Amino acid sequence: MIGHASFLQRVNDIPLKYKFLLVYFLCVLLPIVVINVFFYQRNSADIKLREIDNLQKSIERASGELLAIIHESVALSRSIASDATINEVLDRTYQSPVEYFVVYYDFLRNNLARYMSTYPNISDIRIYTDNESIQTGSNYYVIGGNGDHLPWLKQFTMRGGDIRLVSYDERDFPNPGQRISVLSKMNLYAANSRYQKYLRVDLNLEKILHVMKRERGYLRLLLIDDLGRVVLDSADVQGGGGRIAADLPLSSDPGAGDVIEYRLGDAGYIRGWKLVGTADTERIDRLLHAARRSILWLATISSIIPTTLIHVLFRSYHYRVNKLARHMARIRNERFEPIAIPEGRDEIGALIRSFNIMIGKIRSLIHEVYELELRQKNLELEHLRAELSALHSQVNPHFLFNTLNALFVVCVKNGYDDVASVIRDLSLLMRQMLGRADDLIPLREELHFTTMYLQIEKFRFGDRFEYAFDVDPGVLSLKIPRMSIQLLVENACKHGLQAKRDNRSVTIAAKPEHDELVITVADNGIGMEETKLRQVMAMAQSESGGNDHVGIRNVCKRLELYYRGSATFRIDSSPGEGTTVGFRIPLGLLTEEAGKEGR
């Protein structure tokens, strides 16, 4: 019982956020992951079993068709070998070639050729004999010598038996190349066994390759002879449309993946021949990848839905509980503030409503007894201090404006129109600098006050000074920091044009470019060297840069303050060619600031 209470106490000590996370991971996320991993493994195993079954069926189908071709050739070989007339004619000793050719044209000439059209799986039929009285030609050949020049005869003799399936490389003219042949001895009749006679039936390799390549979508097939050599390869690793891979040992790894070996049969003439199938791993990988992708989508969907639901429930619960806890903590600091959020109709909503009622009663009691009177006295004191500060701040500007107005009246009375215009512009500039409470003004107003300053400079330099504006009308309503252009113009007149004797000019441009407001002030003054330019930029970005270039530093700091590093400031200058100073502000920030100002 004590241990149970201790466990509950530890659970109670866990923050609410971690309790929700623990429930989410153990009861939602972990089961989803485990179930999907298990499902993926089972699905992958089923795919592999199904593919192995398909491979087994494919190799059995190919083996059946190959056996049919081989058995057909063996049957034909036995039929020809049992032909008594052929045995008797080939066992004769002819006195002259003329005598042989008479027999050849009468009987032997088309005797074997007629099988070629009947059996499409046969490419050639030949009879070899050591009877040197016959003439080599057509389907009949004299062995000659001991037969070492005939590779198939050497293999047939080595293996023994009366009939065998043999693969070899035919080198004799006119059709050299790889062969797979059914070889048999023509020794059924003792009376016609004076000479050795061998029947060779060549299989049609194109037909065999067609059978093997038909299963290429599932597996790579290798036809292996009784000596362990790869005779045919359906993958055609050497190119050439399924060319035979001659004398390639089986131990040279016929392919990666699952390997299925199928013996062609136990008959003596094909003993040791087999088909080896190597699974197409790319096909299996594609199936596994598709299964993995489906499982991932299922896991993602099954995770997102409960995660979203739990997040919404947790946010509803946790947000209101945190609000209630923070407001209760403020009571210790004598801050009695109600919770101004939608309460809801659940248990937490009832707590918030009760808390707000309690706060309302406490605040009412405080106001009735003490707080209201103390706040009134504090307000009166602050009001007096504000009035005193306002009166003090108005003394110096009031005297300055009165003086400028007196000078303006004197100039107007005496006909000094130019001087009166300059004094009026100066007075308006002073009011702009000292009288405005807002620091963001429309670009139109900033350009208006900049024009006043330029009129003063025009009065100062006369015909030796010109100025121009290149402003897009669409940006005039955008709000920018006050005096951000006027200070740059003043800096250009002071540092760029003052040392130039004549032909002084300043151009102010403002236009949108790539979702930014681009403002530039260009002069044709003396310009700056690269070293001086770097010093000015460093001074503009420093916290304290002395009394030089105060205007540029002021503009840089205010741009950084208002636009949180999103605005960029740039100076380009060349000695003797002038200086261009400007900045870029994202239009999105200008719209946002204008909206805030409007509200």
DOTITI-8085 format. One record per residue (C-alpha): residue number from 1; residue in three letters; x, y negated, z. Coordinates in steps of 0.05 Angstrom, whole numbers. Example, Ala and Ser with C-alpha at 12.3 -4.5 7.8 and 13.67 -1.06 7.14 Angstrom:
<pts>
1,ALA,246,90,156;
2,SER,273,21,143;
</pts>
This chain:
<pts>
1,MET,0,0,0;
2,ILE,57,-47,17;
3,GLY,92,-30,-48;
4,HIS,29,-44,-87;
5,ALA,21,-112,-54;
6,SER,95,-128,-68;
7,PHE,85,-110,-142;
8,LEU,24,-154,-147;
9,GLN,62,-211,-114;
10,ARG,117,-204,-166;
11,VAL,66,-205,-221;
12,ASN,35,-268,-191;
13,ASP,104,-301,-192;
14,ILE,111,-293,-267;
15,PRO,93,-357,-305;
16,LEU,29,-354,-344;
17,LYS,65,-364,-411;
18,TYR,109,-303,-400;
19,LYS,50,-261,-378;
20,PHE,15,-275,-444;
21,LEU,80,-260,-483;
22,LEU,89,-195,-444;
23,VAL,18,-173,-460;
24,TYR,28,-193,-533;
25,PHE,93,-155,-543;
26,LEU,75,-92,-504;
27,CYS,1,-85,-523;
28,VAL,-1,-115,-594;
29,LEU,66,-123,-630;
30,LEU,101,-60,-605;
31,PRO,42,-12,-622;
32,ILE,36,-44,-691;
33,VAL,110,-34,-705;
34,VAL,111,38,-678;
35,ILE,49,58,-717;
36,ASN,74,28,-782;
37,VAL,143,59,-775;
38,PHE,112,127,-761;
39,PHE,65,118,-820;
40,TYR,123,98,-866;
41,GLN,164,159,-845;
42,ARG,106,206,-857;
43,ASN,90,173,-924;
44,SER,163,177,-945;
45,ALA,166,251,-926;
46,ASP,103,265,-966;
47,ILE,131,228,-1027;
48,LYS,195,269,-1024;
49,LEU,157,335,-1016;
50,ARG,112,317,-1075;
51,GLU,171,298,-1118;
52,ILE,208,362,-1101;
53,ASP,146,401,-1120;
54,ASN,142,363,-1186;
55,LEU,216,378,-1198;
56,GLN,205,452,-1185;
57,LYS,147,453,-1234;
58,SER,187,415,-1286;
59,ILE,247,461,-1283;
60,GLU,201,523,-1285;
61,ARG,165,494,-1346;
62,ALA,231,480,-1381;
63,SER,259,548,-1362;
64,GLY,197,583,-1389;
65,GLU,204,548,-1457;
66,LEU,279,563,-1461;
67,LEU,267,636,-1444;
68,ALA,214,639,-1499;
69,ILE,265,613,-1549;
70,ILE,319,662,-1524;
71,HIS,272,722,-1523;
72,GLU,247,705,-1592;
73,SER,319,704,-1617;
74,VAL,335,770,-1581;
75,ALA,274,803,-1612;
76,LEU,295,779,-1681;
77,SER,366,803,-1669;
78,ARG,342,873,-1650;
79,SER,295,874,-1710;
80,ILE,351,858,-1759;
81,ALA,401,905,-1724;
82,SER,351,962,-1730;
83,ASP,343,952,-1805;
84,ALA,372,1018,-1833;
85,THR,379,991,-1904;
86,ILE,422,932,-1883;
87,ASN,465,978,-1840;
88,GLU,474,1026,-1898;
89,VAL,490,972,-1950;
90,LEU,541,938,-1906;
91,ASP,574,1004,-1887;
92,ARG,590,1022,-1960;
93,THR,660,1016,-1989;
94,TYR,656,978,-2054;
95,GLN,706,992,-2108;
96,SER,704,921,-2137;
97,PRO,673,853,-2122;
98,VAL,628,863,-2182;
99,GLU,598,925,-2150;
100,TYR,586,887,-2085;
101,PHE,554,827,-2119;
102,VAL,505,873,-2156;
103,VAL,482,900,-2090;
104,TYR,483,830,-2060;
105,TYR,438,801,-2113;
106,ASP,392,860,-2112;
107,PHE,382,865,-2037;
108,LEU,425,824,-1990;
109,ARG,418,755,-2021;
110,ASN,351,733,-1989;
111,ASN,344,787,-1938;
112,LEU,365,742,-1878;
113,ALA,346,674,-1907;
114,ARG,272,692,-1904;
115,TYR,274,690,-1828;
116,MET,297,617,-1826;
117,SER,230,588,-1847;
118,THR,191,636,-1801;
119,TYR,232,621,-1738;
120,PRO,241,545,-1728;
121,ASN,279,557,-1664;
122,ILE,335,592,-1704;
123,SER,387,550,-1739;
124,ASP,428,604,-1773;
125,ILE,435,681,-1779;
126,ARG,502,714,-1797;
127,ILE,529,785,-1801;
128,TYR,603,796,-1791;
129,THR,638,861,-1810;
130,ASP,708,887,-1817;
131,ASN,689,919,-1884;
132,GLU,738,883,-1928;
133,SER,706,909,-1992;
134,ILE,649,860,-1986;
135,GLN,656,786,-2003;
136,THR,647,729,-1952;
137,GLY,589,685,-1971;
138,SER,518,665,-1954;
139,ASN,500,700,-1889;
140,TYR,554,755,-1893;
141,TYR,626,747,-1870;
142,VAL,688,790,-1866;
143,ILE,721,787,-1798;
144,GLY,791,794,-1823;
145,GLY,851,809,-1779;
146,ASN,836,823,-1706;
147,GLY,782,769,-1700;
148,ASP,822,720,-1656;
149,HIS,800,662,-1699;
150,LEU,728,676,-1679;
151,PRO,716,648,-1608;
152,TRP,648,680,-1602;
153,LEU,676,749,-1618;
154,LYS,729,741,-1564;
155,GLN,676,722,-1512;
156,PHE,629,778,-1534;
157,THR,684,830,-1529;
158,MET,705,803,-1461;
159,ARG,635,807,-1432;
160,GLY,618,876,-1461;
161,GLY,550,903,-1476;
162,ASP,510,910,-1540;
163,ILE,475,842,-1538;
164,ARG,494,777,-1503;
165,LEU,477,703,-1502;
166,VAL,542,664,-1514;
167,SER,561,591,-1519;
168,TYR,624,571,-1557;
169,ASP,656,518,-1601;
170,GLU,652,536,-1675;
171,ARG,714,510,-1712;
172,ASP,706,542,-1780;
173,PHE,684,504,-1842;
174,PRO,633,481,-1864;
175,ASN,593,466,-1800;
176,PRO,640,461,-1740;
177,GLY,610,445,-1672;
178,GLN,580,475,-1610;
179,ARG,537,537,-1615;
180,ILE,492,578,-1571;
181,SER,483,646,-1603;
182,VAL,452,714,-1590;
183,LEU,506,765,-1608;
184,SER,492,839,-1618;
185,LYS,527,901,-1645;
186,MET,495,936,-1705;
187,ASN,511,1007,-1680;
188,LEU,443,1040,-1676;
189,TYR,457,1089,-1733;
190,ALA,517,1136,-1724;
191,ALA,517,1152,-1798;
192,ASN,529,1079,-1814;
193,SER,583,1063,-1764;
194,ARG,645,1069,-1807;
195,TYR,656,994,-1800;
196,GLN,643,947,-1742;
197,LYS,584,901,-1754;
198,TYR,562,842,-1710;
199,LEU,498,802,-1717;
200,ARG,501,729,-1696;
201,VAL,435,690,-1687;
202,ASP,448,615,-1674;
203,LEU,396,579,-1633;
204,ASN,370,511,-1655;
205,LEU,403,464,-1605;
206,GLU,357,406,-1624;
207,LYS,297,447,-1602;
208,ILE,331,465,-1536;
209,LEU,350,393,-1523;
210,HIS,279,371,-1539;
211,VAL,253,418,-1486;
212,MET,304,393,-1435;
213,LYS,294,319,-1451;
214,ARG,219,325,-1444;
215,GLU,229,331,-1368;
216,ARG,277,272,-1366;
217,GLY,224,228,-1331;
218,TYR,231,273,-1270;
219,LEU,300,303,-1270;
220,ARG,365,312,-1307;
221,LEU,373,383,-1333;
222,LEU,439,419,-1343;
223,LEU,442,486,-1380;
224,ILE,498,528,-1348;
225,ASP,526,590,-1381;
226,ASP,550,654,-1346;
227,LEU,621,625,-1341;
228,GLY,596,565,-1300;
229,ARG,605,515,-1356;
230,VAL,556,459,-1372;
231,VAL,531,475,-1441;
232,LEU,476,422,-1451;
233,ASP,461,359,-1412;
234,SER,394,324,-1421;
235,ALA,422,259,-1393;
236,ASP,472,257,-1450;
237,VAL,527,226,-1407;
238,GLN,574,222,-1467;
239,GLY,524,189,-1515;
240,GLY,502,215,-1583;
241,GLY,430,236,-1569;
242,GLY,441,295,-1522;
243,ARG,508,320,-1548;
244,ILE,534,382,-1513;
245,ALA,582,369,-1456;
246,ALA,630,425,-1474;
247,ASP,675,460,-1423;
248,LEU,652,414,-1366;
249,PRO,658,455,-1301;
250,LEU,598,457,-1256;
251,SER,639,436,-1196;
252,SER,648,366,-1226;
253,ASP,584,341,-1191;
254,PRO,530,342,-1245;
255,GLY,493,285,-1211;
256,ALA,472,254,-1146;
257,GLY,407,269,-1111;
258,ASP,368,334,-1096;
259,VAL,393,392,-1139;
260,ILE,349,451,-1159;
261,GLU,380,513,-1189;
262,TYR,337,562,-1230;
263,ARG,363,627,-1258;
264,LEU,338,642,-1329;
265,GLY,330,716,-1316;
266,ASP,361,782,-1296;
267,ALA,364,813,-1364;
268,GLY,435,835,-1382;
269,TYR,441,789,-1442;
270,ILE,425,725,-1401;
271,ARG,452,746,-1333;
272,GLY,489,687,-1302;
273,TRP,454,633,-1345;
274,LYS,415,581,-1306;
275,LEU,384,513,-1308;
276,VAL,406,462,-1257;
277,GLY,359,403,-1245;
278,THR,382,339,-1212;
279,ALA,327,294,-1186;
280,ASP,319,225,-1215;
281,THR,336,186,-1152;
282,GLU,315,120,-1183;
283,ARG,244,145,-1191;
284,ILE,242,169,-1119;
285,ASP,273,103,-1096;
286,ARG,219,65,-1134;
287,LEU,164,105,-1101;
288,LEU,196,96,-1032;
289,HIS,205,22,-1045;
290,ALA,132,15,-1065;
291,ALA,111,53,-1002;
292,ARG,157,10,-960;
293,ARG,129,-54,-990;
294,SER,58,-31,-977;
295,ILE,75,-14,-905;
296,LEU,108,-82,-896;
297,TRP,47,-118,-923;
298,LEU,2,-76,-879;
299,ALA,46,-90,-818;
300,THR,49,-164,-834;
301,ILE,-26,-170,-842;
302,SER,-40,-128,-780;
303,SER,9,-172,-741;
304,ILE,-13,-240,-766;
305,ILE,-87,-231,-750;
306,PRO,-80,-211,-677;
307,THR,-22,-259,-668;
308,THR,-64,-317,-693;
309,LEU,-123,-297,-649;
310,ILE,-78,-289,-588;
311,HIS,-44,-355,-603;
312,VAL,-111,-391,-607;
313,LEU,-135,-360,-542;
314,PHE,-69,-372,-507;
315,ARG,-66,-444,-530;
316,SER,-137,-457,-506;
317,TYR,-122,-427,-438;
318,HIS,-50,-450,-429;
319,TYR,-61,-522,-452;
320,ARG,-118,-536,-404;
321,VAL,-84,-501,-346;
322,ASN,-20,-542,-357;
323,LYS,-61,-606,-361;
324,LEU,-94,-589,-295;
325,ALA,-28,-572,-262;
326,ARG,6,-637,-286;
327,HIS,-52,-681,-263;
328,MET,-52,-647,-195;
329,ALA,23,-659,-189;
330,ARG,11,-733,-203;
331,ILE,-34,-738,-142;
332,ARG,29,-732,-99;
333,ASN,53,-796,-131;
334,GLU,-14,-830,-118;
335,ARG,-33,-827,-191;
336,PHE,-106,-808,-192;
337,GLU,-120,-798,-266;
338,PRO,-178,-756,-295;
339,ILE,-165,-703,-347;
340,ALA,-190,-732,-413;
341,ILE,-197,-669,-455;
342,PRO,-255,-625,-478;
343,GLU,-269,-583,-417;
344,GLY,-302,-522,-445;
345,ARG,-354,-478,-411;
346,ASP,-309,-424,-383;
347,GLU,-279,-419,-313;
348,ILE,-221,-467,-330;
349,GLY,-272,-518,-356;
350,ALA,-309,-513,-290;
351,LEU,-244,-527,-253;
352,ILE,-229,-588,-296;
353,ARG,-298,-616,-285;
354,SER,-292,-607,-210;
355,PHE,-223,-640,-212;
356,ASN,-249,-700,-251;
357,ILE,-307,-709,-201;
358,MET,-258,-706,-144;
359,ILE,-211,-757,-177;
360,GLY,-270,-803,-190;
361,LYS,-291,-803,-117;
362,ILE,-219,-814,-93;
363,ARG,-209,-872,-140;
364,SER,-275,-903,-119;
365,LEU,-255,-899,-46;
366,ILE,-186,-930,-60;
367,HIS,-215,-987,-100;
368,GLU,-267,-1001,-46;
369,VAL,-218,-1002,12;
370,TYR,-150,-1027,-12;
371,GLU,-130,-1018,-84;
372,LEU,-176,-1070,-116;
373,GLU,-153,-1128,-72;
374,LEU,-79,-1111,-79;
375,ARG,-84,-1105,-155;
376,GLN,-118,-1173,-160;
377,LYS,-62,-1206,-121;
378,ASN,-10,-1173,-164;
379,LEU,-46,-1195,-227;
380,GLU,-48,-1267,-203;
381,LEU,27,-1265,-187;
382,GLU,44,-1236,-255;
383,HIS,0,-1287,-289;
384,LEU,37,-1345,-255;
385,ARG,104,-1315,-274;
386,ALA,83,-1308,-347;
387,GLU,59,-1379,-351;
388,LEU,124,-1405,-321;
389,SER,165,-1363,-370;
390,ALA,124,-1388,-429;
391,LEU,132,-1461,-409;
392,HIS,207,-1452,-400;
393,SER,215,-1418,-468;
394,GLN,177,-1474,-503;
395,VAL,221,-1532,-480;
396,ASN,280,-1526,-529;
397,PRO,240,-1507,-591;
398,HIS,188,-1561,-576;
399,PHE,242,-1615,-573;
400,LEU,274,-1589,-638;
401,PHE,208,-1588,-676;
402,ASN,191,-1659,-652;
403,THR,259,-1683,-676;
404,LEU,250,-1651,-745;
405,ASN,180,-1680,-751;
406,ALA,207,-1750,-734;
407,LEU,261,-1743,-788;
408,PHE,209,-1718,-838;
409,VAL,164,-1779,-826;
410,VAL,223,-1827,-834;
411,CYS,245,-1794,-899;
412,VAL,174,-1796,-928;
413,LYS,166,-1871,-910;
414,ASN,232,-1888,-942;
415,GLY,221,-1847,-1006;
416,TYR,274,-1794,-991;
417,ASP,232,-1739,-1023;
418,ASP,289,-1689,-1030;
419,VAL,311,-1697,-959;
420,ALA,239,-1693,-935;
421,SER,229,-1627,-973;
422,VAL,292,-1597,-942;
423,ILE,270,-1619,-872;
424,ARG,201,-1589,-883;
425,ASP,231,-1522,-906;
426,LEU,279,-1523,-847;
427,SER,222,-1535,-798;
428,LEU,181,-1478,-828;
429,LEU,242,-1432,-824;
430,MET,252,-1450,-750;
431,ARG,179,-1435,-736;
432,GLN,186,-1369,-773;
433,MET,247,-1349,-731;
434,LEU,220,-1373,-663;
435,GLY,145,-1372,-668;
436,ARG,128,-1302,-697;
437,ALA,113,-1246,-648;
438,ASP,110,-1190,-700;
439,ASP,174,-1165,-730;
440,LEU,144,-1132,-792;
441,ILE,116,-1179,-845;
442,PRO,93,-1169,-917;
443,LEU,147,-1174,-970;
444,ARG,109,-1233,-1000;
445,GLU,120,-1274,-936;
446,GLU,193,-1254,-930;
447,LEU,206,-1276,-1002;
448,HIS,169,-1342,-988;
449,PHE,214,-1360,-929;
450,THR,275,-1336,-969;
451,THR,254,-1386,-1023;
452,MET,253,-1441,-971;
453,TYR,324,-1424,-951;
454,LEU,346,-1423,-1024;
455,GLN,315,-1492,-1034;
456,ILE,359,-1517,-977;
457,GLU,420,-1486,-1010;
458,LYS,398,-1516,-1077;
459,PHE,395,-1585,-1044;
460,ARG,465,-1572,-1016;
461,PHE,500,-1550,-1081;
462,GLY,456,-1584,-1133;
463,ASP,465,-1562,-1205;
464,ARG,522,-1516,-1186;
465,PHE,474,-1467,-1154;
466,GLU,418,-1425,-1185;
467,TYR,375,-1369,-1158;
468,ALA,326,-1319,-1189;
469,PHE,275,-1266,-1167;
470,ASP,261,-1198,-1199;
471,VAL,203,-1170,-1159;
472,ASP,152,-1117,-1176;
473,PRO,83,-1145,-1158;
474,GLY,62,-1076,-1132;
475,VAL,108,-1080,-1072;
476,LEU,91,-1150,-1047;
477,SER,41,-1123,-995;
478,LEU,90,-1074,-964;
479,LYS,115,-1094,-895;
480,ILE,190,-1098,-880;
481,PRO,231,-1125,-821;
482,ARG,226,-1201,-815;
483,MET,286,-1240,-844;
484,SER,318,-1177,-872;
485,ILE,325,-1210,-940;
486,GLN,337,-1282,-916;
487,LEU,397,-1260,-875;
488,LEU,428,-1223,-934;
489,VAL,418,-1286,-978;
490,GLU,449,-1330,-924;
491,ASN,509,-1282,-920;
492,ALA,517,-1284,-996;
493,CYS,517,-1361,-996;
494,LYS,565,-1366,-938;
495,HIS,617,-1312,-955;
496,GLY,608,-1301,-1030;
497,LEU,592,-1369,-1061;
498,GLN,623,-1420,-1014;
499,ALA,693,-1409,-1043;
500,LYS,667,-1413,-1115;
501,ARG,669,-1483,-1145;
502,ASP,613,-1480,-1196;
503,ASN,563,-1434,-1233;
504,ARG,539,-1403,-1168;
505,SER,479,-1357,-1172;
506,VAL,439,-1308,-1129;
507,THR,389,-1256,-1154;
508,ILE,339,-1223,-1108;
509,ALA,307,-1158,-1133;
510,ALA,252,-1114,-1102;
511,LYS,221,-1055,-1138;
512,PRO,200,-982,-1126;
513,GLU,249,-929,-1148;
514,HIS,243,-853,-1136;
515,ASP,192,-860,-1079;
516,GLU,235,-914,-1046;
517,LEU,231,-989,-1040;
518,VAL,297,-1017,-1066;
519,ILE,316,-1088,-1046;
520,THR,382,-1120,-1070;
521,VAL,415,-1188,-1064;
522,ALA,468,-1200,-1117;
523,ASP,515,-1259,-1123;
524,ASN,570,-1277,-1173;
525,GLY,618,-1300,-1119;
526,ILE,691,-1282,-1105;
527,GLY,676,-1209,-1087;
528,MET,718,-1165,-1042;
529,GLU,775,-1116,-1045;
530,GLU,762,-1043,-1027;
531,THR,797,-1050,-960;
532,LYS,757,-1112,-941;
533,LEU,692,-1076,-964;
534,ARG,706,-1018,-917;
535,GLN,719,-1066,-859;
536,VAL,653,-1102,-871;
537,MET,614,-1036,-874;
538,ALA,648,-1012,-810;
539,MET,633,-1079,-776;
540,ALA,560,-1076,-799;
541,GLN,550,-1006,-769;
542,SER,587,-1021,-703;
543,GLU,554,-1041,-638;
544,SER,594,-1104,-632;
545,GLY,631,-1134,-691;
546,GLY,648,-1204,-668;
547,ASN,619,-1266,-699;
548,ASP,631,-1248,-772;
549,HIS,576,-1219,-815;
550,VAL,525,-1222,-759;
551,GLY,468,-1224,-809;
552,ILE,489,-1159,-843;
553,ARG,498,-1124,-776;
554,ASN,430,-1149,-753;
555,VAL,396,-1122,-815;
556,CYS,431,-1054,-809;
557,LYS,412,-1045,-736;
558,ARG,339,-1064,-748;
559,LEU,334,-1017,-807;
560,GLU,362,-960,-765;
561,LEU,315,-978,-707;
562,TYR,251,-982,-749;
563,TYR,262,-924,-797;
564,ARG,303,-876,-753;
565,GLY,360,-867,-801;
566,SER,316,-856,-863;
567,ALA,334,-925,-892;
568,THR,402,-932,-927;
569,PHE,445,-994,-930;
570,ARG,496,-1006,-985;
571,ILE,547,-1058,-1007;
572,ASP,580,-1058,-1076;
573,SER,633,-1109,-1093;
574,SER,690,-1122,-1142;
575,PRO,742,-1178,-1136;
576,GLY,723,-1237,-1180;
577,GLU,657,-1205,-1203;
578,GLY,612,-1214,-1143;
579,THR,577,-1173,-1090;
580,THR,511,-1134,-1087;
581,VAL,481,-1120,-1019;
582,GLY,417,-1080,-1010;
583,PHE,378,-1026,-976;
584,ARG,329,-971,-992;
585,ILE,267,-953,-950;
586,PRO,223,-891,-964;
587,LEU,155,-914,-987;
588,GLY,122,-864,-941;
589,LEU,151,-898,-880;
590,LEU,131,-967,-906;
591,THR,60,-943,-916;
592,GLU,59,-913,-846;
593,GLU,86,-977,-815;
594,ALA,37,-1020,-854;
595,GLY,-19,-975,-830;
596,LYS,3,-982,-758;
597,GLU,8,-1057,-765;
598,GLY,-61,-1059,-797;
599,ARG,-90,-1021,-739;
</pts>
